[in-house]
């Protein structure tokens, strides 16, 4: 039984090899390109514009949160410094205020992080769409059969289309698309 299974595997391997060799001329005609998307995400003007939009939108809130954090730290320092000379009711009152501010600040920070992540995701989807549209256009114009973006161990300059895509993205950015 084991022998039969081994013969079956051998026959399948021979058949697979024959099919692969028989279709080799079809693969020889395949036009392939590669695009380094992480590089485009760093260098494309649209990516820089997205980073600037995010920063201008979230920097004021971030500064406000930092200011509230600093004020909370001052309250905590005051409590530690003066707790020995405070009455029990003053200590309880200040400790309650500190806990309320901590809770409020944590909620604001969580909301800030959620909003920031949501905005980053939207900007990333928009940028991915722009990059994909440019890659699709270049693929159609150049009659490419396959454009790879990930999981490539080696790429020769002959098939690397990253510079061309980046140039197109820069053109689009200047024209306001």
C-alpha positions as CSV (number, residue, x, y, z in Angstrom):
1,X,0.0,0.0,0.0
2,X,2.8,2.4,0.9
3,X,4.6,1.5,-2.3
4,X,1.5,2.4,-4.3
5,X,1.3,5.7,-2.6
6,X,4.9,6.5,-3.4
7,X,4.4,5.6,-7.0
8,X,1.3,7.8,-7.1
9,X,3.3,10.7,-5.7
10,X,6.1,10.1,-8.2
11,X,3.7,10.0,-11.1
12,X,2.0,13.2,-10.0
13,X,5.4,14.9,-9.7
14,X,6.3,13.8,-13.2
15,X,2.9,15.0,-14.5
16,X,3.3,18.3,-12.8
17,X,6.8,18.8,-14.1
18,X,5.6,18.0,-17.6
19,X,2.8,20.5,-17.4
20,X,5.1,23.1,-16.1
21,X,7.7,22.6,-18.8
22,X,4.9,22.5,-21.4
23,X,3.6,25.9,-20.3
24,X,7.1,27.5,-19.9
25,X,6.8,29.5,-23.2
26,X,3.7,31.2,-21.9
27,X,5.5,32.3,-18.7
28,X,8.5,33.5,-20.8
29,X,6.1,36.1,-22.4
30,X,4.9,37.4,-19.0
31,X,5.7,41.1,-18.4
32,X,6.3,41.6,-14.7
33,X,6.9,44.8,-12.7
34,X,7.5,45.6,-9.0
35,X,6.4,48.6,-6.9
36,X,7.9,49.3,-3.5
37,X,4.7,50.6,-1.7
38,X,6.3,51.3,1.7
39,X,8.8,53.7,-0.1
40,X,5.9,55.4,-1.9
41,X,4.1,55.8,1.5
42,X,7.1,57.6,2.7
43,X,8.1,59.7,-0.3
44,X,5.0,60.5,-2.2
45,X,3.8,64.1,-1.9
46,X,0.3,62.8,-1.1
47,X,1.7,61.0,1.9
48,X,3.5,64.1,3.2
49,X,0.3,66.1,2.7
50,X,-1.7,63.5,4.6
51,X,0.8,63.6,7.5
52,X,0.6,67.4,7.5
53,X,-3.3,67.3,7.6
54,X,-3.2,64.9,10.5
55,X,-0.7,67.0,12.4
56,X,-2.6,70.2,11.9
57,X,-5.9,68.6,12.9
58,X,-4.6,66.8,16.0
59,X,-1.7,69.0,17.3
60,X,-4.0,71.5,19.2
61,X,-5.8,68.6,21.0
62,X,-2.5,67.0,21.8
63,X,-1.3,70.2,23.3
64,X,-4.5,70.6,25.3
65,X,-4.1,67.1,26.7
66,X,-0.5,67.7,27.6
67,X,-1.6,70.9,29.5
68,X,-4.3,69.0,31.4
69,X,-1.7,66.3,32.2
70,X,0.7,68.9,33.6
71,X,-2.1,70.5,35.7
72,X,-3.0,67.0,37.1
73,X,0.7,66.4,38.0
74,X,0.8,69.7,39.8
75,X,-2.3,68.7,41.8
76,X,-0.7,65.4,42.7
77,X,2.5,67.2,43.8
78,X,0.4,69.6,45.9
79,X,-1.3,66.7,47.5
80,X,2.0,65.0,48.3
81,X,3.6,68.2,49.6
82,X,0.7,69.4,51.7
83,X,-1.2,66.3,52.8
84,X,0.4,66.3,56.2
85,X,-0.9,69.9,57.0
86,X,-4.3,69.4,55.4
87,X,-7.4,68.4,57.3
88,X,-8.9,65.0,56.5
89,X,-11.8,66.7,54.6
90,X,-9.3,68.8,52.5
91,X,-7.3,65.7,51.7
92,X,-10.4,63.7,50.7
93,X,-11.6,66.6,48.6
94,X,-8.3,67.1,46.8
95,X,-7.9,63.3,46.3
96,X,-11.4,63.1,44.9
97,X,-10.6,66.0,42.5
98,X,-7.4,64.3,41.4
99,X,-9.2,61.0,40.7
100,X,-11.9,62.8,38.7
101,X,-9.3,64.6,36.6
102,X,-7.4,61.4,36.1
103,X,-10.5,59.6,34.9
104,X,-11.5,62.6,32.7
105,X,-8.0,62.8,31.2
106,X,-7.9,59.1,30.5
107,X,-11.2,59.3,28.7
108,X,-10.0,62.3,26.6
109,X,-6.7,60.5,25.8
110,X,-8.6,57.4,24.7
111,X,-10.9,59.5,22.5
112,X,-7.9,61.3,21.1
113,X,-6.2,58.0,20.2
114,X,-9.4,56.6,18.7
115,X,-9.9,59.7,16.5
116,X,-6.3,59.8,15.5
117,X,-6.3,56.1,14.5
118,X,-9.5,56.5,12.6
119,X,-8.2,59.6,10.7
120,X,-4.9,57.8,9.9
121,X,-6.8,54.8,8.6
122,X,-8.9,57.0,6.3
123,X,-5.9,58.9,5.0
124,X,-4.1,55.5,4.4
125,X,-7.0,54.1,2.5
126,X,-7.2,57.3,0.4
127,X,-3.4,57.1,-0.3
128,X,-3.6,53.4,-1.1
129,X,-6.4,54.2,-3.6
130,X,-4.3,56.9,-5.3
131,X,-1.2,54.6,-5.5
132,X,-3.3,51.7,-6.9
133,X,-4.8,54.0,-9.5
134,X,-1.4,55.1,-10.7
135,X,0.0,51.6,-10.7
136,X,-3.1,50.4,-12.6
137,X,-2.6,53.1,-15.2
138,X,1.1,52.4,-15.6
139,X,0.4,48.7,-15.9
140,X,-2.2,49.2,-18.6
141,X,0.0,51.7,-20.5
142,X,3.0,49.4,-20.3
143,X,1.0,46.2,-21.0
144,X,2.2,44.6,-17.8
145,X,0.7,41.2,-16.9
146,X,1.7,41.3,-13.3
147,X,2.8,43.9,-10.8
148,X,4.2,42.7,-7.5
149,X,4.2,44.7,-4.3
150,X,5.1,42.4,-1.4
151,X,7.0,39.3,-0.6
152,X,9.7,39.7,-3.2
153,X,13.3,38.7,-2.3
154,X,15.0,40.3,-5.2
155,X,14.0,42.9,-7.8
156,X,16.2,44.1,-10.7
157,X,16.1,47.7,-11.7
158,X,14.7,46.6,-15.0
159,X,11.3,45.6,-13.4
160,X,11.2,48.1,-10.5
161,X,8.5,50.6,-11.3
162,X,8.7,52.5,-8.0
163,X,10.4,55.6,-9.5
164,X,8.0,55.8,-12.3
165,X,5.0,55.5,-9.9
166,X,6.6,58.2,-7.7
167,X,7.1,60.5,-10.6
168,X,3.4,60.1,-11.6
169,X,2.3,60.7,-8.0
170,X,4.4,63.9,-7.9
171,X,2.8,65.0,-11.2
172,X,-0.7,64.4,-9.8
173,X,0.2,66.3,-6.7
174,X,1.4,69.3,-8.6
175,X,-1.7,69.3,-10.8
176,X,-4.0,69.1,-7.8
177,X,-5.6,65.7,-8.5
